[in-house]
Amino acid sequence: MSEINILKELEEIVGEEFASNRSEDLYIYSQDPGASLSRPVDFVVMPNTTEQVQEIVKLANREKISIVPMGGGLTLSGLIIPVKGGIVLDMKRMNQILEINEFSRYALIEAGVTTGQILSLLNENYPDLQPPIPDAPPSATVAGNMLIHGSGYLSQRYGGHGAMINGLEVVLPNGEVCKLGSCAVSDYWFDRGPIPDFIGLFISAFGTMGVITKLSIQLFPKPKMREIIFGLMNDPKDIPDLLLKITATGYAEDILLGMQDKPEWMKGYIFIMTYITGDSEEDISRQNKALKRIYRKSNARFMKAPEKMRNLYLDKPIFAAGAADFRKGGGFEYVGAFMPLEKIPEAYEKGADLARKYGIPPTLGSRLIGGVHTVVMFFSYSFNRADPKDMENARKALHETNKLALELGGIPWKAELEGQRLTLEKMDPSYKKLMKTIKNTLDPNNIMNSGNWEVL
Ligand SMILES: Cc1cc2nc3c(=O)[nH]c(=O)nc-3n(C[C@H](O)[C@H](O)[C@H](O)COP(=O)(O)OP(=O)(O)OC[C@H]3O[C@@H](n4cnc5c(N)ncnc54)[C@H](O)[C@@H]3O)c2cc1C
């Protein structure tokens, strides 16, 4: 079918205003804020109902056009830039918060709901509840974050965000709607089971298995008080001991570590932030004292932070201005990698060497998930987008970091195409075969974000 006829059909589904193939509209969808090169897009379309998504997917399947679901487009690793052209399905208009269940503590939302939107609704109307959100800008969608195995300030205590999905409504690649989780059996979206659990098929799949239109996410009780215990240490080798001791207390809501050459005062140290929560000053003070003792025993020094800095880091999401060397016209991209705790010291040392090799000030960080069951390591590289040499260096550093993470027994998180390729190269053949079988069964025409996770 000709391009003009496809556009006409898209316009009939969503209305003229919400479908386009004009170059001025497509320009922004052909890139993201990270270091990926731009790639062409043929159409952008913005549905506002599940039925419209179904019609668009049926059209794409019939015409064998690639279709890329997009939330806030903020993963930085090029996941929403089409690899094989086609349609970008911008989910922004599906932004209804459908239900807040205070008894079973969940929110049922449409896939375009942003993290800022859910946080502000709960803050205003449900002050005893808090959502799991990342430190990404508030225009990131809850779905986009959960679907990429994201994490945030509640993750050390409650686990990764992918595990906090109770249920999904999905438009499958053939256009059929499927419900997963307790909602497949009950009116309540309160749990994933106890039935065969296929929700994981859609997590870290980067939109290759279907379009999520609704999801239920877990909410958590909100403590009255929150505090940060700042610390500094000199030697990355002391990190595992410190983290094991802190997590054994059960006090920490979130633990963040950082090592960066900028600002100048941070150079040469590993920066530690342990977040604690409580209901009273006494409660906080007791945990504070215990954690300071642990810091000392693990060769870390307690650091009294200025009020301004404390307030900055208590904010949710944390405003990341200090997290990278933002030069004029600049940006950054990071390799996130899920790592085993014992490899974290080596990851900091080798990560810093790698950044220096490419003339980029080292900016490394990590966050604990589920009481050190996983540590997410961030190897961040800043760049000036206007400088081609800078961009080239950042891309080379990112590529080498993927290799480093895999060599250290880690797994690149929200991996861009090269990272996916390296991961597939190392993956057990039986797992790859299973991925291929499932993909071919669900999406025989390979229309869903084609080019990603492609097992040939
Ligand atoms: C400054 C900064 C800080 C960040 N901090 C964190 C952090 O603390 N923790 C963290 O986890 N991440 C962090 N991120 C990474 C990322 O921005 C977030 O995880 C973000 O929530 C991703 O959501 P999004 O809406 O931008 O997803 P998108 O980039 O739009 O999409 C992500 C992936 O999911 C797919 N997808 C999106 N919507 C759907 C759908 N409806 N159906 C099927 N597939 C879909 C897309 O195709 C894509 O593959 C950070 C990013 C920045 C820029």
The ligand as an SDF file (V2000), in Angstrom:
LIG
                    3D

 53 58  0  0  0  0  0  0  0  0999 V2000
   18.5490   11.9580   34.0410 C   0  0  0  0  0  0  0  0  0  0  0  0
   18.0450   10.5390   33.9480 C   0  0  0  0  0  0  0  0  0  0  0  0
   17.9670    9.7860   35.1030 C   0  0  0  0  0  0  0  0  0  0  0  0
   17.5020    8.4640   35.0420 C   0  0  0  0  0  0  0  0  0  0  0  0
   17.3980    7.7590   36.2120 N   0  0  0  0  0  0  0  0  0  0  0  0
   16.8820    6.5010   36.1900 C   0  0  0  0  0  0  0  0  0  0  0  0
   16.6930    5.7740   37.4120 C   0  0  0  0  0  0  0  0  0  0  0  0
   16.9580    6.2520   38.5200 O   0  0  0  0  0  0  0  0  0  0  0  0
   16.1770    4.5210   37.3310 N   0  0  0  0  0  0  0  0  0  0  0  0
   15.8080    3.9680   36.1410 C   0  0  0  0  0  0  0  0  0  0  0  0
   15.3020    2.8400   36.1240 O   0  0  0  0  0  0  0  0  0  0  0  0
   15.9740    4.6360   34.9670 N   0  0  0  0  0  0  0  0  0  0  0  0
   16.5040    5.8740   34.9610 C   0  0  0  0  0  0  0  0  0  0  0  0
   16.6580    6.5500   33.7700 N   0  0  0  0  0  0  0  0  0  0  0  0
   16.3920    5.8270   32.4970 C   0  0  0  0  0  0  0  0  0  0  0  0
   14.9800    6.0390   31.8620 C   0  0  0  0  0  0  0  0  0  0  0  0
   14.8110    7.3770   31.5450 O   0  0  0  0  0  0  0  0  0  0  0  0
   13.8500    5.6490   32.7240 C   0  0  0  0  0  0  0  0  0  0  0  0
   13.9210    4.3010   33.1000 O   0  0  0  0  0  0  0  0  0  0  0  0
   12.4800    5.9740   32.0880 C   0  0  0  0  0  0  0  0  0  0  0  0
   11.5160    5.7500   33.0540 O   0  0  0  0  0  0  0  0  0  0  0  0
   12.1230    5.2690   30.8710 C   0  0  0  0  0  0  0  0  0  0  0  0
   10.7620    5.5910   30.5790 O   0  0  0  0  0  0  0  0  0  0  0  0
   10.3150    6.2250   29.1970 P   0  0  0  0  0  0  0  0  0  0  0  0
    8.8680    6.5360   29.2720 O   0  0  0  0  0  0  0  0  0  0  0  0
   11.2200    7.3260   28.8080 O   0  0  0  0  0  0  0  0  0  0  0  0
   10.5470    4.9280   28.2540 O   0  0  0  0  0  0  0  0  0  0  0  0
   10.8170    4.9110   26.6910 P   0  0  0  0  0  0  0  0  0  0  0  0
   12.2360    5.2950   26.4360 O   0  0  0  0  0  0  0  0  0  0  0  0
    9.7820    5.6370   25.9510 O   0  0  0  0  0  0  0  0  0  0  0  0
   10.6330    3.3440   26.4060 O   0  0  0  0  0  0  0  0  0  0  0  0
   11.4760    2.3780   26.9770 C   0  0  0  0  0  0  0  0  0  0  0  0
   11.2890    1.0380   26.2630 C   0  0  0  0  0  0  0  0  0  0  0  0
   10.0110    0.5130   26.5660 O   0  0  0  0  0  0  0  0  0  0  0  0
    9.2440    0.3460   25.3830 C   0  0  0  0  0  0  0  0  0  0  0  0
    7.8840    0.8050   25.6750 N   0  0  0  0  0  0  0  0  0  0  0  0
    7.5040    2.0230   26.1380 C   0  0  0  0  0  0  0  0  0  0  0  0
    6.1710    2.0650   26.2860 N   0  0  0  0  0  0  0  0  0  0  0  0
    5.7080    0.8510   25.9020 C   0  0  0  0  0  0  0  0  0  0  0  0
    4.4100    0.2740   25.8000 C   0  0  0  0  0  0  0  0  0  0  0  0
    3.3220    0.9590   26.1410 N   0  0  0  0  0  0  0  0  0  0  0  0
    4.3000   -0.9940   25.3480 N   0  0  0  0  0  0  0  0  0  0  0  0
    5.4040   -1.7010   25.0050 C   0  0  0  0  0  0  0  0  0  0  0  0
    6.6390   -1.2170   25.0830 N   0  0  0  0  0  0  0  0  0  0  0  0
    6.7980    0.0410   25.5200 C   0  0  0  0  0  0  0  0  0  0  0  0
    9.9060    1.2030   24.3220 C   0  0  0  0  0  0  0  0  0  0  0  0
    9.7120    0.6680   23.0210 O   0  0  0  0  0  0  0  0  0  0  0  0
   11.3590    1.1370   24.7500 C   0  0  0  0  0  0  0  0  0  0  0  0
   11.9480   -0.0300   24.2310 O   0  0  0  0  0  0  0  0  0  0  0  0
   17.1360    7.8640   33.7940 C   0  0  0  0  0  0  0  0  0  0  0  0
   17.2150    8.6490   32.6320 C   0  0  0  0  0  0  0  0  0  0  0  0
   17.6580    9.9650   32.7020 C   0  0  0  0  0  0  0  0  0  0  0  0
   17.7080   10.7470   31.4270 C   0  0  0  0  0  0  0  0  0  0  0  0
  1  2  1  0
  2  3  1  0
  2 52  2  0
  3  4  2  0
  4  5  1  0
  4 50  1  0
  5  6  2  0
  6  7  1  0
  6 13  1  0
  7  8  2  0
  7  9  1  0
  9 10  1  0
 10 11  2  0
 10 12  1  0
 12 13  2  0
 13 14  1  0
 14 15  1  0
 14 50  1  0
 15 16  1  0
 16 17  1  0
 16 18  1  0
 18 19  1  0
 18 20  1  0
 20 21  1  0
 20 22  1  0
 22 23  1  0
 23 24  1  0
 24 25  2  0
 24 26  1  0
 24 27  1  0
 27 28  1  0
 28 29  2  0
 28 30  1  0
 28 31  1  0
 31 32  1  0
 32 33  1  0
 33 34  1  0
 33 48  1  0
 34 35  1  0
 35 36  1  0
 35 46  1  0
 36 37  1  0
 36 45  1  0
 37 38  2  0
 38 39  1  0
 39 40  1  0
 39 45  2  0
 40 41  1  0
 40 42  2  0
 42 43  1  0
 43 44  2  0
 44 45  1  0
 46 47  1  0
 46 48  1  0
 48 49  1  0
 50 51  2  0
 51 52  1  0
 52 53  1  0
M  END
$$$$
